[in-house]
Amino acid sequence: MSDEEGFYWHRTHKIDEWVEREMIECVWEYVSEFYGVEEVIDLTEEQIEEIEAFRTELSEYHPLQYGFSWLINTHESETWELENDSVVG
């Protein structure tokens, strides 16, 4: 690449995806060990509230936000599915 084109980094989205995966894994490993649970659905609402309270103390740009977003969204989704499956089924 010539100097005239300036600095460029190809495929930076791949780095972003890698960071996201790493943060999801990091957050889940810590939370599951801290609370002694094996599945996201095993977390109680009180535990999720504690996690959300901790999360709000972090900068909105903190890399762990990826992991906490995934954890909270997964818990909400699995809880919703469980509640609706028991109503339908």
N, C-alpha and C positions, 0 to 999 in steps of 0.2 A: 504494500500500500504506500502511496507516495505521501510526502509531507503536505502537498497541496490539498489533499482531501481532508486533512485534519484528523483528530483522534476519533475513533469509532470502535465500539465494542459490540460485536455481533452476538445475537441470541441472549441478550441480558434477561429476557423472560425466563430462560432456563435457570438462571441463578435465583430469581424470585421464586420459582416453583420449588427449587431445592430448599431454600430457606423456609418456605411454608411447610414442606414435609418435615423438616427437621424440628421446627417449633411445635408442630402438632404432636410428633412423637415425644419430644421433651416434656411438654405440658402433660400429656396423657400418662407417661411413665411416672412423673412426680405425683400427680393427683391420685392415680390408682394406688400407689404405694402409701401416700399420706393417709388416704381414707380406707385403705384395705379392701378395695373393690376390684372385680375382674372385668366388669362391663360398664359402659357409660350409664346404662339404664339403672344400674345398681346405686347410683348416687341419689341421695334424697334431695328434696327441694331445698331444705335448710343448707345442705352442703353446696348446692349450686348457688344459693344466695351468698354464701361465704366466699365462694370463688369469684362471683360477680363483684362483690365488694372489694376484694383484693385487686381484681382487674382494673377497677376504676382508679386505683392509686397509681397505675402505670401510665406512662405517656401514651397517647393514642398512636404514636409511631413506634412504640417498643415492639421488637420482633415477636415477643411472646403473645402479642395480641392475636396473631394468626392462630396459635394453638388454643387460646381461650375462646375465640370465636367459634372454631370448629367444635370444641367440647360442649359449649352452651347450645349451639345450634343442633348438634347431634342429640343431646339430651332432650331438648324440646321436641325434636322430630320423633325420637323413639318413644317418648312419653305419650305424645299425641297418637301414634300408631297403636300403642298398647291400649290406650283408653278407647279408641274407636273400634279396634278389633273386638274388644270385649262387649261393646254395645251392639255391634253388627252380628258377631258370631255367637 
